């Protein structure tokens, strides 16, 4: 079975929804740097923002494989799936490690759209990808924690009601392992913003609302703690395999967007009395990109299958993301070359998606760090960092 034949009914329904939001919708949002509110509302109404939430909590109860298909089809249509993927994988921390009371309180509201959980407060200016070096602190004081610190490049904070926050609850010099002493909290942004939490928007290369966060003695209820205090790093790691697989599917969607647009352009554009796609200099890069995307797609489904069966899939998830990120970037460059000067024109949407897919070389994790993971954990070479 080829990838495009998997879950054809789901693909068809997602494509039908995406047709309501054509290129000019995303182009105008990009120009104005606005959040895709209408699109998110439509996705919520269709149940897709609660895709992984079990039916008992009001969600669709879909598998990770099915969630990746939704993401792929959004990006393949020319859209940007980031507001969707954020809620899918961010919510997973609550789903897997939250108490029954927390799940019953929040998951139905997230599934219905009454609450949005699209913010993931981990990254800090100095720590970067070295998560264990973060310095934001949450100090227990009676029935609350007091949070002080600084986060950077935290997306969709002003578009969310809730945020998953990783903070240090035990100083680094008091733990045996550097991964200990970190805890995860579910922060109600409606109470925090303006009450010690300052949100400073950052303008970045793509239309993705991103922020700097400053916590100045922000009080959050002790009931905000997810799971056990001090085990937060393990909880965050637990969701990273799913995150990498989901992001890989977005890259695959981007790759197919570029290949389909480039193929059509190469067949229709006539120069010197012949279609430019007749020239191997145009045809071969598109063909190579297609091969790369198809290879990445196979690894995506393999990793998602392992994840769904509860089997170890760290290597496969990382390889899926690496292959897919590189494939989408290869396809983006092939499309840009095919369109030539028109590729730089916003009316053709290549430059917009070109900017969007470049992000996946560095986020959610640098492709260099994926290579370091494979070198150490799969090939057994000395640790490089």
C-alpha positions in Angstrom: 0.0 0.0 0.0 1.4 3.4 -1.0 1.4 6.3 1.5 -1.3 8.2 -0.5 -3.6 5.1 -0.2 -3.4 5.1 3.6 -6.6 6.4 5.3 -8.1 7.8 2.0 -11.3 8.8 3.7 -9.5 10.9 6.3 -7.3 12.5 3.6 -10.4 13.4 1.6 -12.2 15.0 4.5 -9.1 17.1 5.5 -8.6 18.1 1.9 -12.2 19.2 1.7 -11.8 21.4 4.8 -8.5 22.8 3.5 -10.2 23.8 0.2 -12.2 26.4 2.2 -8.8 28.1 2.9 -7.1 28.6 -0.4 -3.7 30.2 -1.1 -4.9 33.7 -0.9 -6.2 33.1 2.6 -2.7 32.1 3.8 -1.0 34.7 1.7 -3.0 37.5 3.3 -2.4 36.2 6.8 1.3 36.1 6.0 1.2 39.7 4.8 -0.5 40.9 7.9 1.2 38.5 10.3 -2.1 37.3 11.7 -3.2 34.1 13.4 -5.4 31.8 11.3 -8.4 32.1 13.6 -11.0 31.0 11.0 -8.9 28.0 10.1 -8.4 26.9 13.7 -12.1 27.3 14.4 -13.0 25.1 11.4 -10.5 22.5 12.5 -11.9 22.6 16.0 -15.5 22.2 14.7 -14.4 19.2 12.7 -12.9 17.7 15.9 -9.3 17.7 14.6 -7.8 19.7 17.5 -8.9 16.9 19.8 -7.6 14.2 17.4 -5.5 12.3 20.0 -7.8 12.9 23.0 -9.7 9.7 23.8 -13.4 9.6 23.1 -14.2 9.4 26.8 -12.9 12.9 27.2 -14.7 14.2 24.1 -11.9 13.7 21.5 -11.7 11.7 18.3 -9.5 9.1 19.8 -7.3 8.8 16.6 -3.9 7.2 16.3 -0.7 9.1 15.9 -0.6 7.8 12.3 -3.9 9.4 11.6 -2.8 12.7 13.3 0.3 12.8 11.0 -2.0 12.5 7.9 -4.0 15.5 9.1 -0.8 17.5 9.4 0.5 16.4 6.1 -2.6 17.3 4.2 -2.8 20.8 5.7 0.7 21.6 4.6 0.2 19.9 1.3 -2.8 22.1 0.6 -0.6 25.2 1.0 -1.6 25.9 4.6 0.5 26.0 7.8 -0.3 23.3 10.3 1.6 24.8 13.2 -1.5 25.9 15.2 -2.8 22.3 14.8 0.4 20.4 15.6 1.0 22.5 18.8 -2.2 21.5 20.4 -1.8 17.8 19.4 1.6 17.2 20.8 1.5 19.8 23.6 -1.7 18.3 25.0 0.0 14.9 25.1 1.9 15.8 28.3 -1.4 16.4 30.0 -2.9 13.3 28.5 -0.1 10.9 29.5 1.0 12.3 32.8 -1.9 14.5 34.2 -4.0 13.3 37.1 -7.5 12.0 36.4 -8.9 15.1 37.9 -6.8 17.3 35.5 -7.7 15.3 32.5 -11.4 15.4 33.3 -11.2 19.1 33.9 -9.3 20.2 30.8 -9.4 17.6 28.1 -13.1 17.9 27.2 -12.7 21.7 27.1 -9.7 21.4 24.9 -11.4 19.0 22.5 -14.5 21.2 22.2 -12.4 24.4 21.7 -13.5 26.1 24.9 -9.9 26.1 25.9 -6.8 26.2 23.7 -3.5 24.6 24.7 -1.0 25.7 22.0 1.8 27.1 24.1 4.8 25.1 25.2 7.1 27.0 27.6 10.5 25.2 27.5 13.1 27.1 25.5 15.3 29.7 27.2 17.7 32.3 25.7 20.9 30.8 27.2 20.0 27.2 27.5 18.7 26.7 23.9 18.5 22.9 23.2 20.3 22.1 26.4 17.1 21.8 28.3 18.7 20.7 31.5 20.5 24.1 31.8 17.3 26.1 32.0 17.1 28.5 35.0 13.4 29.4 35.2 12.4 28.5 38.8 9.2 27.4 40.4 9.4 27.6 44.2 6.8 26.0 46.4 5.2 28.4 48.8 2.2 27.0 50.6 -0.6 26.2 48.2 1.2 27.7 45.2 4.4 27.8 43.2 6.1 31.1 42.5 7.7 31.2 39.0 10.6 33.5 38.1 12.6 33.3 34.9 12.9 34.0 31.2 11.6 32.0 28.2 12.3 32.7 24.5 10.6 31.8 21.2 7.5 30.4 22.9 4.8 30.3 20.2 1.0 31.2 20.3 1.0 32.4 24.0 -1.4 35.2 23.2 -3.6 32.8 21.2 -3.8 30.2 24.0 -5.6 29.8 27.3 -3.2 27.3 28.8 0.5 26.6 28.5 2.7 23.6 29.4 5.7 25.0 31.4 8.9 23.3 32.3 10.7 24.9 35.3 13.3 24.0 37.8 11.9 23.1 41.3 15.2 21.9 42.7 18.5 23.8 42.1 21.0 22.0 39.9 23.6 21.8 42.6 21.2 19.8 44.8 20.4 17.0 42.3 22.4 13.9 41.5 21.6 14.0 37.8 21.2 17.1 35.7 17.9 15.8 34.4 16.4 15.7 37.9 14.7 18.6 39.6 12.6 19.8 36.7 8.9 19.9 36.9 6.0 20.4 34.4 3.1 22.7 35.1 -0.2 23.6 33.3 -0.3 27.3 33.5 -3.6 29.3 33.1 -2.4 32.1 30.9 -5.6 34.1 31.5 -4.5 34.5 35.1 -0.8 34.8 34.6 -0.5 37.4 31.9 -0.5 40.9 33.5 0.0 39.3 36.9 3.7 38.9 36.8 4.0 37.3 33.3 5.0 39.7 30.6 4.7 38.6 26.9 6.9 40.4 24.4 6.1 39.4 20.8 9.1 38.6 18.5 9.0 39.1 14.7 10.4 36.1 13.0 10.9 34.9 9.4 7.5 33.3 9.1 4.0 34.0 10.2 4.2 32.2 13.5 3.3 34.3 16.6 6.4 33.9 18.8 7.2 35.5 22.1 9.7 36.2 24.8 8.2 35.5 28.3 9.4 37.1 31.5 8.1 35.6 34.7 8.3 38.0 37.7 7.1 36.1 40.7 4.1 34.6 39.0 1.9 32.6 41.4 0.3 29.4 40.1 -1.7 27.0 42.1 0.0 23.9 43.4 -2.6 21.9 41.5 -1.0 23.1 38.3 1.8 20.5 38.8 1.5 17.7 36.2 2.7 14.3 37.6 5.5 14.2 40.2 7.7 17.1 41.1 11.2 16.7 39.8 10.3 14.3 37.0 9.4 16.9 34.4 12.3 16.3 32.1 11.3 12.7 31.7 7.7 13.8 30.9 8.9 16.2 28.2 11.2 13.5 26.7 8.3 11.1 26.6 6.5 13.3 24.1 9.4 14.1 21.9 9.2 11.0 19.7 5.6 11.8 18.9 6.6 15.4 18.2 9.3 14.4 15.8 7.0 12.1 13.9 4.3 14.8 13.7 6.7 17.4 12.5 8.1 15.0 9.9 4.6 14.7 8.5 4.4 18.5 8.1 7.7 18.4 6.2 6.3 15.6 3.9 3.3 17.8 3.3 5.5 20.7 2.4 7.6 18.5 0.2 4.6 17.3 -1.8 3.3 20.9 -2.0 6.6 22.0 -3.7 6.8 18.9 -5.9 3.2 19.2 -7.2 3.6 23.0 -7.8 7.0 22.6 -9.5 5.8 19.7 -11.7 2.8 21.7 -12.9 4.9 24.7 -13.5 7.5 22.7 -15.4 4.9 21.2 -17.6 3.0 24.5 -18.4 5.9 27.0 -18.6 7.0 27.3 -22.3 10.4 28.8 -23.0 12.2 28.6 -26.3 9.2 26.8 -27.7 9.2 23.9 -25.3 8.1 23.1 -21.7 10.9 23.8 -19.3 10.2 20.4 -17.7 11.6 18.8 -20.8 15.0 20.0 -19.8 16.9 17.6 -17.5 18.2 20.6 -15.5 14.6 21.2 -14.4 13.2 17.7 -14.4 15.9 15.8 -12.5 16.0 18.0 -9.3 12.2 17.6 -9.0 12.5 13.9 -9.5 15.2 13.6 -6.9 13.2 15.6 -4.4 10.2 13.3 -5.0 12.3 10.3 -4.3 13.5 11.9 -1.0 10.0 12.8 0.1 8.8 9.2 -0.6 11.7 7.7 1.4 11.0 10.1 4.3 7.3 9.1 4.1 8.1 5.4 4.6 10.2 6.2 7.7 7.4 8.4 9.0 4.9 5.6 8.9 7.4 3.1 10.3 8.1 5.3 13.3 4.4 6.1 13.8 3.6 2.3 13.7 6.2 1.6 16.3 4.9 4.4 18.5 1.4 3.1 18.2 2.4 -0.3 19.3 4.3 1.1 22.3 7.6 0.0 21.1 10.9 1.9 21.3 11.1 4.4 18.4 13.6 7.1 19.3 15.9 6.3 16.5 13.1 6.0 13.9 11.4 9.2 15.0 14.6 11.1 14.8 15.5 9.6 11.4 12.0 10.3 10.1 12.3 14.0 11.0 15.8 14.3 9.6 14.9 12.7 6.3 11.7 14.7 6.0 13.2 18.0 6.9 16.0 17.5 4.3 13.5 16.3 1.7 11.2 19.3 2.1 14.1 21.7 1.9 15.4 19.9 -1.2 11.9 20.1 -2.7 11.7 23.8 -1.8 14.9 24.6 -3.6 13.8 22.6 -6.7 10.5 24.5 -6.8 12.3 27.8 -6.4 14.6 27.0 -9.3 11.7 25.8 -11.4 9.8 29.1 -10.9 12.8 31.2 -11.3 12.1 34.9 -10.6 8.4 34.1 -10.1 9.4 32.0 -7.1 10.3 35.3 -5.3 6.9 36.7 -6.0 4.4 36.3 -3.1 1.5 35.8 -5.5 2.9 32.3 -6.4 3.2 31.1 -2.7 6.6 29.4 -3.2 8.6 32.0 -1.3 6.1 31.8 1.7 6.3 28.0 1.9 10.1 28.2 1.3 10.4 30.3 4.4 8.1 28.1 6.4 9.9 24.8 5.6 13.3 26.2 6.3 12.4 26.3 10.0 12.4 22.5 10.2 16.2 22.4 9.8 16.5 24.0 13.3 13.2 23.4 15.1 11.8 21.6 17.0 15.4 20.3 17.0 18.4 21.0 14.9 19.2 18.3 12.3 22.8 18.4 13.6 21.5 17.2 17.0 19.6 14.4 15.3 22.9 13.3 13.7 24.6 13.5 17.2 21.8 11.3 18.6 22.2 8.7 15.9 26.0 8.7 16.2 25.9 8.1 19.9 22.8 6.1 20.6 22.5 4.0 17.4 26.1 3.7 16.1 27.8 3.7 19.6 30.3 6.5 18.9 31.6 8.8 21.6 29.2 11.5 22.8 29.8 14.7 20.9 28.3 17.2 23.3 
